[in-house]
Amino acid sequence: MGFRIWELSNKWQREFNTALQPAGITHAQFLILSAACTLAQSEPGGVSQSALSKWSHTDKMMTSKLVRTLTQKKHIKKSGSTTDARANRVSPTEKGLKVYHKANQIMEGFEKKFFAPFRKEKGIAKRITQVIEAGR
């Protein structure tokens, strides 16, 4: 069963990356951009890369590489922290917000279609969440 779940996860990620192509970002980039856009609502001066990593459940090295890519694409901008000279604050740019909203619409439509066969199963989403949360 674990192998089948892994296959489903890979299928979801492959198809989601394909669906995101019109937005010009990958699933991993969307995850970090989502974190930046969401967290920036309560942190107008930007958020730390550590906060992005924690919110998105990605390791710090991967988060750092994705922040670099998103900065090069001009979807996010970095600025120095006022409290820690070693830290950067990250916030979405106007371009990044537009890409995020486009990608979020793609994601919502994609997930609705991809997971349609599972909607008939009562409580499956709740049970999956319980299993994931129990492992944290």
C-alpha positions, 0 to 999 in steps of 0.5 A: 500500500505504501508503494501505491501511495508513493506512486499516487504522490509522484503522479500528483506532483508530475501532473501538477507541475505540468498544470503549472507550466502556464504560470511559469513555476514548478510545484516546489516554487509555488509552495515557497511563493505561497508561503511568502504571499500568505505569511507576508499578509501578517508580516509586511516587512517580509518573512524569514527564510526559516519561517518559509521553510517551517510553513512549507515543511521543506528543509532549509537548504531546499528553501534557500535554493527556491528563494534564490530561483524565485528572486532571479525570476523577480517573484520575491525580493530579499531585504536585510533583517533589522534584527539579525545581520545574517538573516534576510527578509523575503516578500513577494513582488507585484509580479510574484503576487500575480503569478501566485494568484494565477498558480493558485487558480490552476491548483484549485482546478487541478486538485478538484479534477485530480481528486474527484475519484476520492470524493466519494470516499467519506472521510478519506481526507480527514483520515489522511490528515490524521495520519500525517499529523500523527507523524509530526 
